[in-house]
């Protein structure tokens, strides 16, 4: 099947581009898939993909870049359809004008169309949030009425969209985030003495709960525990300032962003992954890739009790729950796993097997493919 996939991304800088690279890579084993997206600086190429990415150019003009990108999506839509003649269209887009065109095309040419929902509008700027929510709602309404189905990143996301926007009954499927188990592997480590280390990797922005983890270490000064923060984001300056005020420079290590293929080595050199996200719709409906990457490397996790974590890890003995997302709550979880650290160093393969069985990118692609084609 020929699939044309539209994604509203600046793909060269998008921190979550792994999802599209991995899922399209696996879909391309049996299908001809083209990704149509945007870029910020460079039209990046990825060797993992069989087909070159189709980039839609857009002038970078403050305040109107998104509007211009949407306009260019619509402008190029019929040309792309005519040239590629796809049998399936997939949209990660809130451009409801584009979604409306696709619904019209479906009636005219019987092209199967699907909306894929992986996040909800979460902007802090009120005007931008209000506009994005309107576009998001309109896209959902059109797709739920006219498309062949909607896919959601989690069941929590599906429930949120159905209730928040009063959607009509429609065909749907869930495909979550996953992990490349060949890249994120566990390995046996020596018995050399070193600081017990927590790791958080990825985008480091505000409202991720990382300040609570740092404050928790201030309550555990007598423990030989450190925190490794790997990534970039606008919260780093504030977290470094907090670290300095608490006198924790010997316990908190910041490292700049690295190439994706280099991330597993840092995880393997740590003891436990941290998922500190607070109770908030944006996190509750998500499926954090880092969760599966920690587990695939055989690492236990410390996690807050939000739906995104509980719905995947409920009942598992390799997760240490933070009952209350506060410094005290994290301190209790850290102390608990530290006291049992030797037990979990022996359970690496058991932890990894959970991911291999349930959360590879390949298994998620198969689920999506069956829904779209089956």
C-alpha positions as CSV (number, residue, x, y, z in Angstrom):
1,X,0.0,0.0,0.0
2,X,1.2,3.5,-0.7
3,X,0.8,5.8,2.4
4,X,1.3,9.6,2.5
5,X,1.8,10.7,6.1
6,X,1.4,14.4,7.0
7,X,3.1,15.5,10.3
8,X,3.1,19.1,11.7
9,X,6.7,19.1,12.8
10,X,10.0,21.0,12.4
11,X,11.5,17.6,11.8
12,X,15.2,18.5,12.0
13,X,14.8,19.8,15.6
14,X,11.7,17.9,16.8
15,X,12.7,16.1,20.1
16,X,10.1,13.4,19.4
17,X,11.0,12.6,15.8
18,X,12.0,9.1,16.8
19,X,8.3,8.0,16.8
20,X,7.9,8.8,13.1
21,X,11.3,7.5,12.1
22,X,10.7,4.2,13.8
23,X,7.1,3.6,13.0
24,X,7.5,4.5,9.3
25,X,10.7,2.4,9.1
26,X,8.7,-0.7,10.2
27,X,5.7,0.2,8.0
28,X,8.0,0.4,5.0
29,X,8.8,-3.3,5.2
30,X,5.5,-4.0,3.5
31,X,4.3,-0.5,2.3
32,X,5.5,2.5,0.4
33,X,5.4,5.3,2.9
34,X,6.3,9.0,2.4
35,X,6.5,11.5,5.3
36,X,5.4,15.0,4.5
37,X,6.6,17.5,7.2
38,X,8.4,20.8,7.8
39,X,11.8,21.9,9.0
40,X,13.4,24.7,11.0
41,X,16.9,24.9,9.5
42,X,17.8,21.9,7.5
43,X,16.0,19.3,5.3
44,X,17.5,16.4,7.3
45,X,17.8,13.0,5.8
46,X,17.6,9.7,7.7
47,X,19.2,6.5,6.5
48,X,16.6,4.5,8.3
49,X,13.9,5.5,5.9
50,X,13.6,4.1,2.4
51,X,12.1,7.2,0.9
52,X,13.3,10.8,1.2
53,X,11.2,13.0,3.4
54,X,9.0,15.4,1.5
55,X,9.6,18.8,3.1
56,X,7.1,21.7,2.9
57,X,9.0,25.0,2.9
58,X,7.7,27.9,5.0
59,X,9.2,31.4,5.6
60,X,10.3,31.8,9.2
61,X,8.3,34.9,10.2
62,X,7.5,35.6,13.9
63,X,3.9,35.0,14.9
64,X,2.7,33.7,11.5
65,X,5.1,30.8,10.7
66,X,2.5,28.2,11.7
67,X,-0.3,29.9,9.6
68,X,2.0,30.0,6.6
69,X,2.9,26.4,7.0
70,X,-0.7,25.4,7.1
71,X,-1.3,27.5,4.0
72,X,1.5,25.7,2.2
73,X,0.2,22.3,3.3
74,X,-3.1,23.1,1.7
75,X,-1.5,24.6,-1.4
76,X,0.6,21.4,-2.0
77,X,-2.0,18.9,-1.0
78,X,-3.6,18.0,-4.3
79,X,-0.3,18.2,-6.1
80,X,1.1,15.6,-3.7
81,X,-2.0,13.4,-4.1
82,X,-1.8,13.6,-7.9
83,X,1.9,12.8,-8.0
84,X,2.0,9.9,-5.4
85,X,-1.5,8.5,-5.8
86,X,-1.7,7.2,-2.2
87,X,-4.2,4.7,-1.1
88,X,-3.9,5.8,2.6
89,X,-3.5,9.2,4.2
90,X,-2.4,9.7,7.8
91,X,-2.4,13.0,9.6
92,X,-0.6,14.2,12.7
93,X,-2.1,17.7,12.1
94,X,-4.4,20.2,13.7
95,X,-4.9,21.9,10.4
96,X,-8.6,21.3,10.1
97,X,-8.7,23.0,6.7
98,X,-6.3,20.2,5.5
99,X,-8.4,17.6,7.3
100,X,-11.5,18.9,5.6
101,X,-9.8,18.7,2.2
102,X,-8.9,15.1,3.0
103,X,-12.5,14.2,3.9
104,X,-13.7,15.7,0.6
105,X,-11.0,13.7,-1.3
106,X,-12.1,10.5,0.5
107,X,-15.6,11.0,-0.9
108,X,-14.3,11.7,-4.4
109,X,-11.5,9.1,-4.7
110,X,-12.2,6.7,-1.8
111,X,-8.7,7.3,-0.3
112,X,-8.6,5.8,3.2
113,X,-7.9,8.6,5.8
114,X,-6.8,8.4,9.4
115,X,-6.1,11.0,12.1
116,X,-3.3,10.1,14.6
117,X,-3.5,11.9,18.0
118,X,-0.3,11.9,20.0
119,X,-0.6,15.0,22.1
120,X,-3.1,17.7,23.2
121,X,-2.6,21.5,23.0
122,X,-0.6,22.5,26.1
123,X,0.8,25.9,25.3
124,X,1.3,28.3,28.3
125,X,0.4,31.3,26.1
126,X,-3.4,31.8,26.5
127,X,-4.1,33.1,23.1
128,X,-2.0,30.4,21.3
129,X,-3.5,27.7,23.5
130,X,-7.1,28.9,22.7
131,X,-6.5,28.9,19.0
132,X,-4.7,25.6,19.0
133,X,-7.5,24.0,21.0
134,X,-10.1,25.2,18.5
135,X,-8.1,23.8,15.6
136,X,-7.6,20.5,17.5
137,X,-11.3,20.2,18.3
138,X,-12.3,20.9,14.7
139,X,-9.8,18.3,13.3
140,X,-11.2,15.7,15.7
141,X,-14.8,16.5,14.9
142,X,-14.2,16.2,11.1
143,X,-12.1,13.0,11.4
144,X,-14.5,11.3,13.8
145,X,-17.3,12.0,11.3
146,X,-15.7,11.5,7.9
147,X,-12.4,9.5,8.3
148,X,-11.9,5.8,8.4
149,X,-10.7,6.0,12.0
150,X,-8.6,7.8,14.6
151,X,-5.6,6.4,16.3
152,X,-4.6,7.5,19.8
153,X,-1.3,7.3,21.7
154,X,-3.0,5.9,24.8
155,X,-6.4,4.8,26.0
156,X,-6.2,7.8,28.4
157,X,-5.9,10.1,25.4
158,X,-8.9,8.5,23.7
159,X,-11.0,9.0,26.9
160,X,-9.9,12.6,27.2
161,X,-10.7,13.4,23.6
162,X,-14.1,11.6,23.6
163,X,-15.2,13.4,26.8
164,X,-13.6,16.8,26.4
165,X,-14.9,17.3,22.8
166,X,-18.0,15.2,22.9
167,X,-16.9,13.1,19.8
168,X,-19.4,10.8,18.0
169,X,-18.8,7.1,17.9
170,X,-16.0,6.3,15.5
171,X,-13.5,3.5,14.7
172,X,-10.3,3.8,16.8
173,X,-7.1,2.1,17.7
174,X,-4.3,2.6,20.3
175,X,-0.7,2.5,19.4
176,X,1.8,3.7,22.0
177,X,5.4,4.8,22.1
178,X,7.9,2.0,21.8
179,X,11.6,1.2,21.8
180,X,14.3,-0.1,19.6
181,X,15.4,-3.1,21.6
182,X,18.5,-3.6,19.4
183,X,19.8,-0.2,20.4
184,X,18.6,0.0,24.0
185,X,20.1,-3.1,25.4
186,X,21.2,-4.2,28.9
187,X,24.7,-5.3,29.8
188,X,26.4,-6.8,32.8
189,X,28.4,-4.4,34.8
190,X,31.4,-5.0,37.0
191,X,31.2,-4.8,40.8
192,X,33.3,-1.6,41.0
193,X,32.1,0.8,43.7
194,X,30.4,3.9,42.4
195,X,27.7,6.4,43.3
196,X,24.2,5.0,42.9
197,X,22.9,7.1,40.0
198,X,19.4,8.1,38.9
199,X,19.0,9.3,35.3
200,X,16.6,11.5,33.4
201,X,17.1,12.1,29.7
202,X,15.3,14.0,27.1
203,X,13.9,17.5,26.9
204,X,14.4,19.4,30.2
205,X,11.6,22.0,30.5
206,X,9.5,23.3,33.3
207,X,6.6,21.4,34.7
208,X,8.4,18.0,34.5
209,X,8.9,17.6,38.2
210,X,12.7,17.5,38.1
211,X,12.9,20.2,40.8
212,X,11.3,17.8,43.2
213,X,13.9,15.1,42.4
214,X,16.7,17.5,43.2
215,X,15.1,18.7,46.4
216,X,14.6,15.0,47.4
217,X,18.4,14.4,47.1
218,X,18.8,17.3,49.6
219,X,16.8,15.2,52.1
220,X,19.1,12.2,51.4
221,X,22.5,13.8,51.9
222,X,23.7,10.8,53.9
223,X,23.0,8.5,50.9
224,X,25.5,8.0,48.2
225,X,23.0,8.8,45.5
226,X,23.4,11.1,42.4
227,X,21.2,12.4,39.6
228,X,22.3,12.6,35.9
229,X,20.4,15.0,33.7
230,X,21.0,14.4,30.0
231,X,19.4,16.8,27.5
232,X,18.6,20.4,26.7
233,X,15.8,22.8,27.6
234,X,14.8,26.1,29.1
235,X,14.6,24.7,32.7
236,X,18.3,23.9,32.9
237,X,19.4,27.3,34.2
238,X,16.8,27.2,37.0
239,X,17.7,23.6,37.9
240,X,21.4,24.5,38.1
241,X,20.6,27.5,40.3
242,X,18.5,25.2,42.6
243,X,21.4,22.7,42.7
244,X,23.8,25.5,43.7
245,X,21.5,26.9,46.4
246,X,21.1,23.4,48.0
247,X,24.8,22.7,47.8
248,X,24.3,19.6,45.7
249,X,27.0,20.2,43.0
250,X,28.6,16.9,44.0
251,X,25.3,14.9,43.5
252,X,23.7,16.5,40.4
253,X,25.5,16.2,37.0
254,X,24.2,18.0,33.9
255,X,25.2,16.8,30.4
256,X,24.4,18.4,27.1
257,X,22.2,16.7,24.5
258,X,23.9,13.8,22.6
259,X,23.2,11.9,19.5
260,X,20.3,9.5,19.9
261,X,22.4,6.4,19.4
262,X,24.7,7.5,22.3
263,X,21.8,7.7,24.8
264,X,21.8,3.9,25.7
265,X,25.4,4.0,27.1
266,X,24.4,6.7,29.6
267,X,21.4,4.7,30.7
268,X,23.4,1.5,31.1
269,X,25.9,3.5,33.2
270,X,23.1,4.5,35.6
271,X,21.0,2.4,38.1
272,X,17.5,3.7,37.8
273,X,15.4,5.8,35.4
274,X,13.3,8.7,36.7
275,X,9.8,9.5,35.4
276,X,8.9,12.6,37.6
277,X,6.0,14.0,35.6
278,X,3.2,15.7,37.7
279,X,-0.5,15.1,37.4
280,X,-1.5,17.2,34.4
281,X,-3.5,16.3,31.3
282,X,-0.5,16.8,29.0
283,X,1.4,14.1,30.9
284,X,-1.5,11.9,31.9
285,X,-2.5,11.3,28.3
286,X,1.1,10.7,27.1
287,X,3.3,7.6,26.5
288,X,6.9,8.6,27.4
289,X,9.4,6.9,25.2
290,X,12.0,7.2,27.9
291,X,10.0,4.8,30.1
292,X,10.5,2.0,27.6
293,X,14.1,3.0,26.9
294,X,15.0,2.6,30.6
295,X,13.2,-0.7,30.9
296,X,14.8,-2.0,27.6
297,X,18.2,-1.4,29.2
298,X,17.1,-3.5,32.1
299,X,16.7,-0.6,34.6
300,X,14.0,-0.2,37.2
301,X,12.1,3.1,37.3
302,X,10.9,5.6,39.9
303,X,7.6,7.0,38.6
304,X,4.8,9.3,39.7
305,X,1.3,7.7,39.9
306,X,-0.2,9.3,36.8
307,X,-2.2,7.3,34.2
308,X,0.6,7.4,31.6
309,X,2.7,5.3,34.1
310,X,0.1,3.4,36.0
311,X,-1.7,2.0,32.9
312,X,1.6,0.5,31.7
313,X,3.4,-0.5,34.9
314,X,0.6,-1.3,37.4
315,X,1.5,-4.4,39.4
316,X,5.1,-4.5,38.3
317,X,7.7,-5.0,40.9
318,X,10.4,-3.1,39.1
319,X,8.7,0.3,39.5
320,X,8.9,2.4,42.7
321,X,5.9,4.6,42.9
322,X,6.0,8.2,44.2
323,X,2.8,8.4,46.2
324,X,3.0,12.2,46.5
325,X,4.8,14.2,43.8
326,X,6.8,16.2,46.3
327,X,10.5,16.2,47.5
328,X,9.4,14.0,50.4
329,X,7.6,11.6,48.1
330,X,10.5,11.2,45.8
331,X,12.9,10.9,48.8
332,X,10.9,7.9,50.1
333,X,10.9,6.2,46.7
334,X,14.7,6.8,46.2
335,X,15.5,5.5,49.6
336,X,13.4,2.4,49.0
337,X,15.1,1.5,45.7
338,X,18.5,2.3,47.1
339,X,18.1,-0.1,50.0
340,X,17.1,-2.8,47.5
341,X,19.6,-1.9,44.8
342,X,21.4,-5.2,44.8
343,X,18.1,-7.1,44.1
344,X,17.4,-5.1,41.0
345,X,20.9,-5.5,39.5
346,X,20.0,-9.2,39.2
347,X,16.7,-8.6,37.5
348,X,17.9,-6.7,34.4
349,X,16.8,-9.4,31.9
350,X,13.4,-9.8,33.5
351,X,12.7,-6.1,33.2
352,X,13.9,-6.0,29.6
353,X,11.7,-9.0,28.7
354,X,8.6,-7.0,29.7
355,X,9.4,-4.4,27.0
356,X,10.4,-7.0,24.4
357,X,7.0,-8.7,24.8
358,X,4.8,-5.6,24.7
359,X,6.4,-2.4,23.6
360,X,8.8,-2.7,20.6
361,X,8.3,-0.2,17.7
362,X,7.7,-3.2,15.5
363,X,4.7,-4.4,17.5
364,X,3.2,-0.9,17.5
365,X,3.7,-0.7,13.7
366,X,2.0,-4.0,13.2
367,X,-1.0,-2.8,15.3
368,X,-1.3,0.4,13.3
369,X,-0.9,-1.4,10.0
370,X,-3.6,-4.0,10.8
371,X,-6.0,-1.2,11.7
372,X,-5.3,0.9,8.6
373,X,-5.1,-2.0,6.1
374,X,-6.9,-4.9,7.7
